[in-house]
Amino acid sequence: MLAEVSLTPAEGKRLIAKAIAHMDLIQAAKEEGILVIATGTTNAYVVEELFGNQISEKGYFTAGVVTDKGLELTEPKIRLDPYVIECKKQ
């Protein structure tokens, strides 16, 4: 049986983030390594999945976004920094 599923952009990004968070390579780095998560709306979901940190305004985790109005820059004052986390076993 075939099925077709349509996801909203947010649902698609969450699904991608869940898959990334469960990758063996990512889990190994989370246990003992360095994780660098660059800014981007999809990556905001990755941060949430990996660390449980809620990023309420995903647009703040970007340098800018492309909308139907064109390019919109995220104001530097409100822009969130990339995540750089050194993980070590305790």
PAVEXSE-522263 format. One line per field, with one value per atom (N, C-alpha, C, O): residue number from 1; residue in three letters; chain; x, y, z. Coordinates in steps of 0.001 Angstrom, whole numbers, padded with zeros to 6 digits. Example, Ala and Ser with C-alpha at 12.3 -4.5 7.8 and 13.67 -1.06 7.14 Angstrom:
! residues 2
pos	1 1 1 1 2 2 2 2
code	ALA ALA ALA ALA SER SER SER SER
unit	A A A A A A A A
X	013190 012300 013200 014236 012850 013670 012900 013409
Y	-005690 -004500 -003300 -003319 -002250 -001060 000030 001138
Z	007800 007800 007800 008465 007080 007140 007870 008039
This chain:
! residues 90
pos	1 1 1 1 2 2 2 2 3 3 3 3 4 4 4 4 5 5 5 5 6 6 6 6 7 7 7 7 8 8 8 8 9 9 9 9 10 10 10 10 11 11 11 11 12 12 12 12 13 13 13 13 14 14 14 14 15 15 15 15 16 16 16 16 17 17 17 17 18 18 18 18 19 19 19 19 20 20 20 20 21 21 21 21 22 22 22 22 23 23 23 23 24 24 24 24 25 25 25 25 26 26 26 26 27 27 27 27 28 28 28 28 29 29 29 29 30 30 30 30 31 31 31 31 32 32 32 32 33 33 33 33 34 34 34 34 35 35 35 35 36 36 36 36 37 37 37 37 38 38 38 38 39 39 39 39 40 40 40 40 41 41 41 41 42 42 42 42 43 43 43 43 44 44 44 44 45 45 45 45 46 46 46 46 47 47 47 47 48 48 48 48 49 49 49 49 50 50 50 50 51 51 51 51 52 52 52 52 53 53 53 53 54 54 54 54 55 55 55 55 56 56 56 56 57 57 57 57 58 58 58 58 59 59 59 59 60 60 60 60 61 61 61 61 62 62 62 62 63 63 63 63 64 64 64 64 65 65 65 65 66 66 66 66 67 67 67 67 68 68 68 68 69 69 69 69 70 70 70 70 71 71 71 71 72 72 72 72 73 73 73 73 74 74 74 74 75 75 75 75 76 76 76 76 77 77 77 77 78 78 78 78 79 79 79 79 80 80 80 80 81 81 81 81 82 82 82 82 83 83 83 83 84 84 84 84 85 85 85 85 86 86 86 86 87 87 87 87 88 88 88 88 89 89 89 89 90 90 90 90
code	MET MET MET MET LEU LEU LEU LEU ALA ALA ALA ALA GLU GLU GLU GLU VAL VAL VAL VAL SER SER SER SER LEU LEU LEU LEU THR THR THR THR PRO PRO PRO PRO ALA ALA ALA ALA GLU GLU GLU GLU GLY GLY GLY GLY LYS LYS LYS LYS ARG ARG ARG ARG LEU LEU LEU LEU ILE ILE ILE ILE ALA ALA ALA ALA LYS LYS LYS LYS ALA ALA ALA ALA ILE ILE ILE ILE ALA ALA ALA ALA HIS HIS HIS HIS MET MET MET MET ASP ASP ASP ASP LEU LEU LEU LEU ILE ILE ILE ILE GLN GLN GLN GLN ALA ALA ALA ALA ALA ALA ALA ALA LYS LYS LYS LYS GLU GLU GLU GLU GLU GLU GLU GLU GLY GLY GLY GLY ILE ILE ILE ILE LEU LEU LEU LEU VAL VAL VAL VAL ILE ILE ILE ILE ALA ALA ALA ALA THR THR THR THR GLY GLY GLY GLY THR THR THR THR THR THR THR THR ASN ASN ASN ASN ALA ALA ALA ALA TYR TYR TYR TYR VAL VAL VAL VAL VAL VAL VAL VAL GLU GLU GLU GLU GLU GLU GLU GLU LEU LEU LEU LEU PHE PHE PHE PHE GLY GLY GLY GLY ASN ASN ASN ASN GLN GLN GLN GLN ILE ILE ILE ILE SER SER SER SER GLU GLU GLU GLU LYS LYS LYS LYS GLY GLY GLY GLY TYR TYR TYR TYR PHE PHE PHE PHE THR THR THR THR ALA ALA ALA ALA GLY GLY GLY GLY VAL VAL VAL VAL VAL VAL VAL VAL THR THR THR THR ASP ASP ASP ASP LYS LYS LYS LYS GLY GLY GLY GLY LEU LEU LEU LEU GLU GLU GLU GLU LEU LEU LEU LEU THR THR THR THR GLU GLU GLU GLU PRO PRO PRO PRO LYS LYS LYS LYS ILE ILE ILE ILE ARG ARG ARG ARG LEU LEU LEU LEU ASP ASP ASP ASP PRO PRO PRO PRO TYR TYR TYR TYR VAL VAL VAL VAL ILE ILE ILE ILE GLU GLU GLU GLU CYS CYS CYS CYS LYS LYS LYS LYS LYS LYS LYS LYS GLN GLN GLN GLN
unit	A A A A A A A A A A A A A A A A A A A A A A A A A A A A A A A A A A A A A A A A A A A A A A A A A A A A A A A A A A A A A A A A A A A A A A A A A A A A A A A A A A A A A A A A A A A A A A A A A A A A A A A A A A A A A A A A A A A A A A A A A A A A A A A A A A A A A A A A A A A A A A A A A A A A A A A A A A A A A A A A A A A A A A A A A A A A A A A A A A A A A A A A A A A A A A A A A A A A A A A A A A A A A A A A A A A A A A A A A A A A A A A A A A A A A A A A A A A A A A A A A A A A A A A A A A A A A A A A A A A A A A A A A A A A A A A A A A A A A A A A A A A A A A A A A A A A A A A A A A A A A A A A A A A A A A A A A A A A A A A A A A A A A A A A A A A A A A A A A A A A A A A A A A A A A A A A A A A A A A A A
X	000845 000000 000894 001879 000558 001272 000501 -000729 001252 000621 001352 002559 000635 001232 000964 -000157 002007 001888 002375 003428 001628 002047 002341 001541 003502 003890 004006 004324 003749 004006 005521 006235 006024 007466 007984 009042 007256 007682 007705 008629 006707 006675 007831 008436 008136 009250 010577 011425 010762 012000 012126 013224 011025 011045 011428 012209 010891 011210 012689 013335 013223 014657 015477 016457 015085 015814 015805 016825 014666 014587 015528 016189 015589 016475 017940 018731 018302 019681 020050 021139 019157 019432 019672 020356 019119 019276 020417 020648 021124 022246 023359 023652 023981 025057 026194 026716 026581 027673 027358 028222 026137 025723 025669 026107 025136 025070 026468 026692 027412 028792 029412 030089 029189 029719 029057 029695 027793 027084 027633 027652 028075 028646 030048 030377 030856 032224 032770 033340 032590 033054 032663 032337 032701 032319 031201 031310 030145 029031 029005 029011 028976 028824 027551 027448 026600 025327 025197 024943 025376 025280 023837 022909 023669 022329 021535 022090 020255 019316 018022 018029 016922 015637 015548 015047 016016 015995 016916 016589 018070 019010 018460 018869 017555 016900 016135 016129 015503 014800 015796 015504 016965 018001 018454 018600 018676 019056 017985 018300 016744 015651 015646 015474 015831 015809 017002 016861 018168 019374 019446 019879 019027 019267 018009 018086 016863 015628 015459 014511 016378 016262 015166 015230 014182 013111 013546 013894 013531 013817 012475 012010 011865 010496 010400 009414 011415 011405 012529 013671 012197 013206 013909 015060 013241 013827 015007 015835 015090 016231 017485 018587 017322 018459 018892 019331 018764 019157 019870 019750 020606 021162 020125 020159 019221 018157 017344 017743 016224 015347 014821 014770 014439 013807 012313 011881 011539 010088 009477 010188 008161 007497 007729 007518 008165 008481 009918 010293 010727 012134 013033 012619 014264 015241 014971 014824 014910 014745 015886 016091 016628 017757 017285 016388 017913 017634 018522 019740 017908 018653 019749 019465 020979 022083 021843 022313 021128 020876 020049 020208 019174 018290 018706 018127 019695 020152 020816 021639 020461 021075 022379 022517 023325 024616 024518 023635 025430 025499 025818 026373 025472 025794 027135 027323 028054 029323 029439 029599 029356 029266 030305 030343 031139 032079 031439 031124 031259 030594 031618 032434 031574 032499 031725 030769 032139 031533 031878 032966 030930 031176 031425 031651
Y	-001171 000000 001239 001298 002199 003460 004516 004504 005418 006511 007802 007800 008859 010168 011032 011096 011685 012516 013916 014085 014893 016288 016859 016736 017484 018097 019601 020088 020317 021754 021936 021000 023114 023332 023047 022437 023478 023232 021739 021261 021004 019558 018859 017936 019296 018719 018977 018088 020198 020552 019747 019316 019540 018736 017294 016683 016754 015381 015248 014275 016208 016216 016276 015545 017142 017301 016019 015648 015337 014073 013037 012295 012983 012026 012352 011451 013621 014029 013701 013191 013990 013759 012282 011961 011390 009952 009314 008112 010085 009537 009096 009770 007946 007413 008411 008578 009069 010033 011181 011612 011665 012763 012293 013007 011104 010568 010371 010628 009912 009731 011074 011180 012097 013430 014006 014729 013691 014191 013550 014179 012309 011629 012131 012402 012252 012707 013262 012532 014545 015196 016660 017220 017252 018660 018753 018228 019419 019662 021145 021999 021436 022807 022829 022146 023613 023706 025142 026064 025306 026628 027107 026328 028395 028959 028583 028353 028529 028220 027745 027222 027915 027531 026037 025623 025220 023771 023406 022535 024070 023781 024176 023603 025128 025465 024247 023980 023527 022305 021228 020458 021173 020214 020498 019568 021755 022129 021652 021078 021891 021468 019963 019489 019211 017751 017205 016246 017810 017312 017689 016885 018903 019409 019806 020150 019762 020122 021621 022057 022416 023873 024331 024055 025013 025529 026846 027783 026928 028183 028672 028239 029583 029985 030759 030635 031549 032299 031770 032219 030817 030173 031187 030975 032263 033285 034000 034581 033960 034577 033724 034195 032472 031568 031559 030535 032707 032865 034199 035111 034289 035586 036333 037558 035577 036149 035028 033864 035380 034397 034961 036174 034065 034462 034224 033109 035265 035172 035562 035872 035542 035960 037439 037891 038197 039621 039818 040916 038760 038864 038525 037838 039012 038744 039626 040842 039001 039737 039355 038173 040338 040103 040091 040840 039220 039189 040233 040233 041103 042170 041578 040701 042036 041468 041480 040581 042471 042563 041390 040993 040839 039761 038390 037369 038377 037136 036226 036681 034950 033968 033461 033382 033122 032609 031124 030432 030627 029192 028466 029059 027208 026387 025700 025035 025856 025131 024502 025196 023179 022479 021346 020503 021354 020260 019306 019684 018084 017081 016073 015575 015776 014792 013857 014264 012607 011665 012079 012584 011855 012241 011037 011177
Z	000000 000000 000000 000736 -000804 -000859 -000075 -000018 000520 001247 000900 000656 000884 000644 001870 002375 002330 003521 003186 002571 003582 003417 004791 005719 004904 006168 005990 004906 007050 007033 007090 007451 006743 006871 008285 008442 009305 010691 011004 011662 010543 010776 010059 010606 008843 008092 008782 008860 009285 009985 011275 011625 011983 013214 012889 013617 011817 011421 011062 011452 010331 010003 011285 011427 012220 013482 014296 014878 014343 015074 014465 015191 013150 012477 012766 013045 012701 012981 014421 014682 015349 016766 017080 018051 016273 016522 015732 015856 014934 014165 015109 016096 014793 015628 015792 016895 014720 014761 015723 016487 015682 016555 018004 018906 018229 019590 020171 021354 019337 019800 020171 021194 019354 019647 020893 021658 021096 022271 023546 024604 023443 024603 024917 026072 023902 024115 022809 021998 022623 021405 021427 022474 020283 020149 019118 018010 019497 018585 018243 019130 016968 016489 015653 014634 016094 015376 014885 015660 013592 012967 013003 013221 012785 012827 011585 010511 011760 010688 011314 012428 010622 011221 011467 012512 010545 010768 011921 012727 012004 013079 014447 015457 014503 015772 016295 017497 015404 015797 016246 017161 015608 015993 017426 018219 017762 019128 020110 021152 019775 020660 020863 021986 019790 019895 020678 021437 020495 021159 022634 023460 022968 024310 025075 026254 024424 025101 025306 025959 024750 024839 023883 022685 024396 023557 022937 023655 021635 020930 020401 019347 021152 020831 019519 018793 019216 017960 017075 017173 016216 015365 014455 014074 014110 013255 013893 013192 015226 015908 015786 016067 015370 015200 013735 013210 013091 011684 011494 012313 010408 010006 009176 009061 008613 007799 007187 007221 006638 006004 004685 004482 003815 002563 002722 003014 002531 002629 001289 000333 001237 -000005 -000296 -001421 000717 000536 000077 -000337 000146 -000224 000956 001890 000904 001953 003168 003048 004324 005574 006494 006772 006966 007858 009304 009692 010095 011525 012191 012015 012942 013600 014492 015308 014353 015143 016652 017350 017169 018613 019147 020301 018316 018776 018237 018608 017375 016745 017777 018571 017766 018658 018053 016833 018908 018450 018120 018626 017265 017028 018336 019261 018405 019572 019336 018317 020263 020255 021621 022625 021658 022930 022945 022049 023986 024186 025189 026317 024759 025587 026080 025304 027368 027945 028849 029510 028877 029793 031207 031479 032102 033491 034357 035559
